[in-house]
Amino acid sequence: MKIDFKSYNHDKDFFRIRDFLQQTYVDGDLINWTLERWNYAAFFIRDMFEFTIEKWSETIGIWENEEGEIVSLVLNEAVGRGETFFQINPIYKDSIPFEGMFEFAEKNLQFEHEGYMIIRPRIREGDSRLEKIAKDRGYVKREDAKETTSLITFDRDFSYPDLPEGYVIKSMADDNKVVKRTEAFARAFGNWGTEDEVQPSSYLAPQRAPDYRKDLDVFVEAPDGEIVSFCLIWYDEKNKIGILEPVGTVPDHRRKGLAKITNYEAINRVRREGAKKVYVGDGQQFYLSIGFHHKQYNGIWEKKVKK
């Protein structure tokens, strides 16, 4: 089978890649991204890091067959950190051009740090074929870090206690408080008041993402009108799955049960629409405490070359 490389064109390829990710979802074995990660990378993280569509497009590689069907992809979330994600169509697993994918990533996604050029692909644990290729190309698996995906199924009660007096639960469909929602994000993730503080313009970007829904962007409002806890859930109707991204609570309002309430409210919303399970790209104890369990791990591999 003849496979050719194709440069990414945002106008033509965004939905092709989104559809590819949906079509290659394998229940029980996440070989590729779920759709929220693609939406989030294109419409939020790209904007937050102030990369133009044109510059970001240079970091995305597409390989397709003679019929124009996507065979494999190289994707990333944060340009400039060496992150690399290999996405494949399992139908063509014996024809995937992995060497070419590594070469593309090494050319377009490595970053400089302390005199070294570094690249850090993610490889699903248990993917012995890809792990061998990485080893042969001089990559080493880091032992100090890995990515965890957790899962919750619906064999449990998702009811939750009443909110503390004066607190209310809403969604961005009820009240599109972009400025306050952005501030809550910055406080929850620790970049409030720094040069990296997320701005409202960056939060408006994911609201333009095709799969973003305001009614699934849930938050708790405190008595003073501030947003203090939030949970955005994305719904993949084709595969009947929900995916949480992002989730957070501002420091002054933690340990009040607010995060569990926003998560359960979001989960209930996609459950009513037919979702069968919900994923989150995190393995923290909080998620385990509300019923998630660790589903899958991605190893972080690294290659450092003296500049």
Contacts in CASP RR format, 6 or more apart in sequence:
PFRMAT RR
TARGET T0000
AUTHOR 0000-0000-0000
METHOD contacts of the structure
MODEL  1
MKIDFKSYNHDKDFFRIRDFLQQTYVDGDLINWTLERWNYAAFFIRDMFE
FTIEKWSETIGIWENEEGEIVSLVLNEAVGRGETFFQINPIYKDSIPFEG
MFEFAEKNLQFEHEGYMIIRPRIREGDSRLEKIAKDRGYVKREDAKETTS
LITFDRDFSYPDLPEGYVIKSMADDNKVVKRTEAFARAFGNWGTEDEVQP
SSYLAPQRAPDYRKDLDVFVEAPDGEIVSFCLIWYDEKNKIGILEPVGTV
PDHRRKGLAKITNYEAINRVRREGAKKVYVGDGQQFYLSIGFHHKQYNGI
WEKKVKK
1 65 0 8 1.000
1 66 0 8 1.000
1 92 0 8 1.000
1 95 0 8 1.000
2 65 0 8 1.000
2 66 0 8 1.000
3 63 0 8 1.000
3 64 0 8 1.000
3 65 0 8 1.000
3 71 0 8 1.000
3 95 0 8 1.000
3 97 0 8 1.000
4 63 0 8 1.000
4 64 0 8 1.000
4 65 0 8 1.000
4 66 0 8 1.000
5 61 0 8 1.000
5 62 0 8 1.000
5 63 0 8 1.000
5 100 0 8 1.000
5 104 0 8 1.000
6 61 0 8 1.000
6 62 0 8 1.000
6 63 0 8 1.000
6 64 0 8 1.000
7 57 0 8 1.000
7 58 0 8 1.000
7 61 0 8 1.000
7 62 0 8 1.000
8 57 0 8 1.000
8 58 0 8 1.000
8 60 0 8 1.000
8 61 0 8 1.000
8 62 0 8 1.000
9 57 0 8 1.000
10 42 0 8 1.000
10 53 0 8 1.000
10 57 0 8 1.000
13 60 0 8 1.000
13 62 0 8 1.000
14 42 0 8 1.000
14 210 0 8 1.000
15 210 0 8 1.000
16 70 0 8 1.000
17 38 0 8 1.000
17 62 0 8 1.000
17 70 0 8 1.000
17 73 0 8 1.000
17 75 0 8 1.000
18 35 0 8 1.000
18 38 0 8 1.000
18 39 0 8 1.000
18 210 0 8 1.000
18 211 0 8 1.000
20 32 0 8 1.000
20 70 0 8 1.000
20 73 0 8 1.000
20 87 0 8 1.000
20 89 0 8 1.000
21 32 0 8 1.000
21 33 0 8 1.000
21 34 0 8 1.000
21 35 0 8 1.000
21 38 0 8 1.000
21 87 0 8 1.000
22 35 0 8 1.000
22 236 0 8 1.000
22 238 0 8 1.000
22 239 0 8 1.000
24 31 0 8 1.000
24 32 0 8 1.000
24 87 0 8 1.000
24 88 0 8 1.000
24 89 0 8 1.000
24 90 0 8 1.000
25 32 0 8 1.000
25 34 0 8 1.000
25 236 0 8 1.000
25 239 0 8 1.000
25 241 0 8 1.000
26 90 0 8 1.000
27 239 0 8 1.000
28 295 0 8 1.000
29 296 0 8 1.000
30 124 0 8 1.000
30 149 0 8 1.000
30 279 0 8 1.000
30 295 0 8 1.000
30 296 0 8 1.000
31 87 0 8 1.000
31 88 0 8 1.000
31 90 0 8 1.000
31 124 0 8 1.000
32 87 0 8 1.000
32 88 0 8 1.000
33 75 0 8 1.000
33 85 0 8 1.000
33 87 0 8 1.000
34 234 0 8 1.000
34 236 0 8 1.000
34 241 0 8 1.000
34 243 0 8 1.000
34 279 0 8 1.000
35 211 0 8 1.000
35 234 0 8 1.000
35 236 0 8 1.000
35 243 0 8 1.000
36 211 0 8 1.000
36 234 0 8 1.000
36 236 0 8 1.000
36 243 0 8 1.000
36 245 0 8 1.000
37 77 0 8 1.000
37 243 0 8 1.000
37 245 0 8 1.000
38 75 0 8 1.000
39 206 0 8 1.000
39 209 0 8 1.000
39 210 0 8 1.000
39 211 0 8 1.000
39 212 0 8 1.000
39 234 0 8 1.000
40 77 0 8 1.000
40 206 0 8 1.000
40 209 0 8 1.000
40 245 0 8 1.000
41 75 0 8 1.000
41 76 0 8 1.000
41 77 0 8 1.000
42 56 0 8 1.000
42 209 0 8 1.000
43 205 0 8 1.000
43 206 0 8 1.000
43 208 0 8 1.000
43 209 0 8 1.000
43 212 0 8 1.000
44 202 0 8 1.000
44 203 0 8 1.000
44 205 0 8 1.000
44 206 0 8 1.000
44 209 0 8 1.000
45 77 0 8 1.000
45 78 0 8 1.000
46 53 0 8 1.000
46 56 0 8 1.000
46 79 0 8 1.000
46 205 0 8 1.000
47 201 0 8 1.000
47 202 0 8 1.000
47 205 0 8 1.000
48 198 0 8 1.000
48 202 0 8 1.000
49 78 0 8 1.000
49 79 0 8 1.000
49 80 0 8 1.000
51 79 0 8 1.000
55 79 0 8 1.000
56 79 0 8 1.000
58 108 0 8 1.000
59 74 0 8 1.000
59 76 0 8 1.000
59 79 0 8 1.000
59 108 0 8 1.000
59 109 0 8 1.000
60 73 0 8 1.000
60 74 0 8 1.000
60 75 0 8 1.000
60 76 0 8 1.000
61 73 0 8 1.000
61 74 0 8 1.000
61 75 0 8 1.000
61 101 0 8 1.000
61 104 0 8 1.000
62 70 0 8 1.000
62 73 0 8 1.000
63 70 0 8 1.000
63 71 0 8 1.000
63 72 0 8 1.000
63 73 0 8 1.000
63 96 0 8 1.000
63 97 0 8 1.000
63 101 0 8 1.000
64 70 0 8 1.000
64 71 0 8 1.000
65 71 0 8 1.000
65 92 0 8 1.000
69 89 0 8 1.000
70 89 0 8 1.000
71 88 0 8 1.000
71 89 0 8 1.000
71 92 0 8 1.000
71 95 0 8 1.000
71 96 0 8 1.000
71 97 0 8 1.000
72 86 0 8 1.000
72 87 0 8 1.000
72 88 0 8 1.000
72 89 0 8 1.000
72 92 0 8 1.000
72 96 0 8 1.000
72 97 0 8 1.000
72 98 0 8 1.000
72 101 0 8 1.000
73 86 0 8 1.000
73 87 0 8 1.000
73 88 0 8 1.000
74 84 0 8 1.000
74 85 0 8 1.000
74 86 0 8 1.000
74 87 0 8 1.000
74 101 0 8 1.000
74 104 0 8 1.000
74 105 0 8 1.000
74 109 0 8 1.000
75 84 0 8 1.000
75 85 0 8 1.000
75 87 0 8 1.000
76 82 0 8 1.000
76 83 0 8 1.000
76 84 0 8 1.000
76 85 0 8 1.000
76 109 0 8 1.000
77 83 0 8 1.000
77 85 0 8 1.000
79 109 0 8 1.000
80 109 0 8 1.000
80 111 0 8 1.000
81 111 0 8 1.000
81 120 0 8 1.000
82 109 0 8 1.000
82 110 0 8 1.000
82 111 0 8 1.000
82 118 0 8 1.000
82 119 0 8 1.000
82 120 0 8 1.000
83 109 0 8 1.000
83 120 0 8 1.000
83 121 0 8 1.000
83 122 0 8 1.000
84 105 0 8 1.000
84 109 0 8 1.000
84 119 0 8 1.000
84 120 0 8 1.000
84 121 0 8 1.000
84 122 0 8 1.000
85 121 0 8 1.000
85 122 0 8 1.000
86 98 0 8 1.000
86 101 0 8 1.000
86 121 0 8 1.000
86 122 0 8 1.000
86 123 0 8 1.000
86 130 0 8 1.000
88 96 0 8 1.000
98 129 0 8 1.000
98 130 0 8 1.000
98 133 0 8 1.000
99 133 0 8 1.000
102 121 0 8 1.000
102 133 0 8 1.000
102 134 0 8 1.000
102 137 0 8 1.000
105 119 0 8 1.000
105 121 0 8 1.000
106 119 0 8 1.000
106 303 0 8 1.000
109 119 0 8 1.000
110 117 0 8 1.000
110 118 0 8 1.000
110 119 0 8 1.000
110 305 0 8 1.000
111 117 0 8 1.000
111 118 0 8 1.000
111 119 0 8 1.000
112 118 0 8 1.000
112 307 0 8 1.000
115 306 0 8 1.000
115 307 0 8 1.000
116 304 0 8 1.000
116 305 0 8 1.000
116 306 0 8 1.000
116 307 0 8 1.000
117 304 0 8 1.000
117 305 0 8 1.000
117 307 0 8 1.000
118 302 0 8 1.000
118 303 0 8 1.000
118 304 0 8 1.000
118 305 0 8 1.000
119 302 0 8 1.000
119 303 0 8 1.000
120 142 0 8 1.000
120 300 0 8 1.000
120 301 0 8 1.000
120 302 0 8 1.000
120 303 0 8 1.000
121 134 0 8 1.000
121 139 0 8 1.000
121 300 0 8 1.000
121 301 0 8 1.000
122 147 0 8 1.000
122 298 0 8 1.000
122 299 0 8 1.000
122 300 0 8 1.000
122 301 0 8 1.000
123 130 0 8 1.000
123 131 0 8 1.000
123 134 0 8 1.000
123 141 0 8 1.000
123 298 0 8 1.000
123 299 0 8 1.000
123 301 0 8 1.000
124 130 0 8 1.000
124 296 0 8 1.000
124 297 0 8 1.000
124 298 0 8 1.000
124 299 0 8 1.000
125 146 0 8 1.000
125 296 0 8 1.000
125 297 0 8 1.000
125 298 0 8 1.000
125 299 0 8 1.000
131 141 0 8 1.000
131 301 0 8 1.000
134 141 0 8 1.000
134 301 0 8 1.000
137 303 0 8 1.000
138 303 0 8 1.000
139 301 0 8 1.000
139 302 0 8 1.000
139 303 0 8 1.000
140 301 0 8 1.000
140 302 0 8 1.000
140 303 0 8 1.000
141 299 0 8 1.000
141 300 0 8 1.000
141 301 0 8 1.000
141 302 0 8 1.000
142 299 0 8 1.000
142 300 0 8 1.000
142 301 0 8 1.000
142 302 0 8 1.000
145 300 0 8 1.000
146 297 0 8 1.000
146 298 0 8 1.000
146 299 0 8 1.000
146 300 0 8 1.000
147 281 0 8 1.000
147 297 0 8 1.000
147 298 0 8 1.000
147 299 0 8 1.000
147 300 0 8 1.000
148 281 0 8 1.000
148 282 0 8 1.000
148 283 0 8 1.000
148 294 0 8 1.000
148 296 0 8 1.000
148 297 0 8 1.000
148 298 0 8 1.000
149 279 0 8 1.000
149 280 0 8 1.000
149 281 0 8 1.000
149 283 0 8 1.000
149 294 0 8 1.000
149 295 0 8 1.000
149 296 0 8 1.000
149 297 0 8 1.000
149 298 0 8 1.000
150 279 0 8 1.000
150 280 0 8 1.000
150 281 0 8 1.000
150 282 0 8 1.000
150 283 0 8 1.000
150 287 0 8 1.000
150 288 0 8 1.000
150 292 0 8 1.000
150 293 0 8 1.000
150 294 0 8 1.000
150 295 0 8 1.000
151 277 0 8 1.000
151 278 0 8 1.000
151 279 0 8 1.000
151 292 0 8 1.000
151 293 0 8 1.000
151 295 0 8 1.000
152 267 0 8 1.000
152 277 0 8 1.000
152 278 0 8 1.000
152 280 0 8 1.000
152 287 0 8 1.000
152 290 0 8 1.000
152 291 0 8 1.000
152 292 0 8 1.000
152 293 0 8 1.000
153 276 0 8 1.000
153 277 0 8 1.000
154 271 0 8 1.000
154 275 0 8 1.000
154 276 0 8 1.000
154 277 0 8 1.000
156 291 0 8 1.000
158 264 0 8 1.000
158 267 0 8 1.000
158 268 0 8 1.000
158 271 0 8 1.000
159 264 0 8 1.000
160 260 0 8 1.000
160 261 0 8 1.000
160 264 0 8 1.000
160 265 0 8 1.000
161 257 0 8 1.000
161 261 0 8 1.000
163 169 0 8 1.000
163 220 0 8 1.000
163 258 0 8 1.000
163 261 0 8 1.000
164 256 0 8 1.000
165 223 0 8 1.000
166 222 0 8 1.000
166 223 0 8 1.000
167 220 0 8 1.000
167 221 0 8 1.000
167 222 0 8 1.000
167 223 0 8 1.000
167 228 0 8 1.000
167 258 0 8 1.000
168 220 0 8 1.000
168 221 0 8 1.000
169 218 0 8 1.000
169 219 0 8 1.000
169 220 0 8 1.000
169 221 0 8 1.000
169 261 0 8 1.000
169 262 0 8 1.000
169 265 0 8 1.000
170 218 0 8 1.000
170 219 0 8 1.000
170 220 0 8 1.000
170 221 0 8 1.000
171 214 0 8 1.000
171 215 0 8 1.000
171 216 0 8 1.000
171 217 0 8 1.000
171 218 0 8 1.000
171 219 0 8 1.000
172 181 0 8 1.000
172 207 0 8 1.000
172 214 0 8 1.000
172 215 0 8 1.000
172 217 0 8 1.000
172 219 0 8 1.000
173 213 0 8 1.000
173 214 0 8 1.000
173 215 0 8 1.000
173 217 0 8 1.000
175 221 0 8 1.000
176 214 0 8 1.000
177 219 0 8 1.000
177 227 0 8 1.000
178 200 0 8 1.000
178 203 0 8 1.000
178 204 0 8 1.000
178 207 0 8 1.000
179 200 0 8 1.000
180 225 0 8 1.000
180 226 0 8 1.000
180 227 0 8 1.000
181 203 0 8 1.000
181 217 0 8 1.000
181 219 0 8 1.000
181 227 0 8 1.000
181 230 0 8 1.000
182 198 0 8 1.000
182 199 0 8 1.000
182 200 0 8 1.000
182 202 0 8 1.000
182 203 0 8 1.000
183 192 0 8 1.000
183 226 0 8 1.000
183 227 0 8 1.000
184 219 0 8 1.000
184 226 0 8 1.000
184 227 0 8 1.000
184 228 0 8 1.000
184 229 0 8 1.000
184 230 0 8 1.000
184 248 0 8 1.000
184 250 0 8 1.000
185 198 0 8 1.000
185 203 0 8 1.000
185 230 0 8 1.000
185 246 0 8 1.000
185 248 0 8 1.000
186 192 0 8 1.000
186 193 0 8 1.000
186 197 0 8 1.000
186 198 0 8 1.000
187 250 0 8 1.000
187 251 0 8 1.000
188 230 0 8 1.000
188 248 0 8 1.000
188 249 0 8 1.000
188 250 0 8 1.000
188 251 0 8 1.000
189 198 0 8 1.000
189 246 0 8 1.000
189 248 0 8 1.000
191 197 0 8 1.000
191 198 0 8 1.000
206 212 0 8 1.000
207 214 0 8 1.000
211 234 0 8 1.000
211 235 0 8 1.000
211 236 0 8 1.000
212 232 0 8 1.000
212 234 0 8 1.000
213 234 0 8 1.000
213 235 0 8 1.000
215 269 0 8 1.000
216 232 0 8 1.000
216 233 0 8 1.000
216 234 0 8 1.000
216 235 0 8 1.000
216 266 0 8 1.000
216 269 0 8 1.000
216 270 0 8 1.000
217 230 0 8 1.000
217 232 0 8 1.000
218 230 0 8 1.000
218 231 0 8 1.000
218 232 0 8 1.000
218 233 0 8 1.000
218 262 0 8 1.000
218 265 0 8 1.000
218 266 0 8 1.000
218 269 0 8 1.000
219 227 0 8 1.000
219 229 0 8 1.000
219 230 0 8 1.000
219 231 0 8 1.000
219 262 0 8 1.000
220 227 0 8 1.000
220 228 0 8 1.000
220 229 0 8 1.000
220 230 0 8 1.000
220 253 0 8 1.000
220 258 0 8 1.000
220 261 0 8 1.000
220 262 0 8 1.000
221 227 0 8 1.000
221 228 0 8 1.000
222 228 0 8 1.000
222 253 0 8 1.000
226 250 0 8 1.000
227 250 0 8 1.000
228 249 0 8 1.000
228 250 0 8 1.000
228 252 0 8 1.000
228 253 0 8 1.000
228 258 0 8 1.000
229 248 0 8 1.000
229 249 0 8 1.000
229 250 0 8 1.000
229 253 0 8 1.000
229 258 0 8 1.000
229 259 0 8 1.000
229 261 0 8 1.000
229 262 0 8 1.000
230 246 0 8 1.000
230 247 0 8 1.000
230 248 0 8 1.000
230 249 0 8 1.000
230 262 0 8 1.000
231 244 0 8 1.000
231 247 0 8 1.000
231 248 0 8 1.000
231 259 0 8 1.000
231 262 0 8 1.000
231 263 0 8 1.000
231 265 0 8 1.000
231 266 0 8 1.000
232 244 0 8 1.000
232 245 0 8 1.000
232 246 0 8 1.000
232 247 0 8 1.000
232 266 0 8 1.000
233 242 0 8 1.000
233 243 0 8 1.000
233 244 0 8 1.000
233 245 0 8 1.000
233 266 0 8 1.000
233 267 0 8 1.000
233 269 0 8 1.000
233 270 0 8 1.000
233 278 0 8 1.000
234 242 0 8 1.000
234 243 0 8 1.000
234 244 0 8 1.000
234 245 0 8 1.000
235 241 0 8 1.000
235 242 0 8 1.000
235 270 0 8 1.000
235 273 0 8 1.000
235 275 0 8 1.000
236 242 0 8 1.000
236 243 0 8 1.000
237 273 0 8 1.000
240 274 0 8 1.000
240 275 0 8 1.000
240 276 0 8 1.000
240 277 0 8 1.000
241 275 0 8 1.000
241 276 0 8 1.000
241 277 0 8 1.000
241 278 0 8 1.000
241 279 0 8 1.000
242 267 0 8 1.000
242 270 0 8 1.000
242 275 0 8 1.000
242 277 0 8 1.000
242 278 0 8 1.000
242 279 0 8 1.000
243 278 0 8 1.000
243 279 0 8 1.000
243 280 0 8 1.000
243 281 0 8 1.000
244 263 0 8 1.000
244 266 0 8 1.000
244 278 0 8 1.000
244 279 0 8 1.000
244 280 0 8 1.000
244 281 0 8 1.000
245 280 0 8 1.000
245 281 0 8 1.000
247 259 0 8 1.000
247 262 0 8 1.000
247 263 0 8 1.000
247 280 0 8 1.000
247 282 0 8 1.000
248 259 0 8 1.000
249 258 0 8 1.000
249 259 0 8 1.000
249 262 0 8 1.000
259 286 0 8 1.000
260 290 0 8 1.000
263 290 0 8 1.000
264 290 0 8 1.000
267 275 0 8 1.000
267 278 0 8 1.000
270 278 0 8 1.000
279 295 0 8 1.000
280 287 0 8 1.000
280 292 0 8 1.000
283 292 0 8 1.000
283 294 0 8 1.000
288 294 0 8 1.000
END
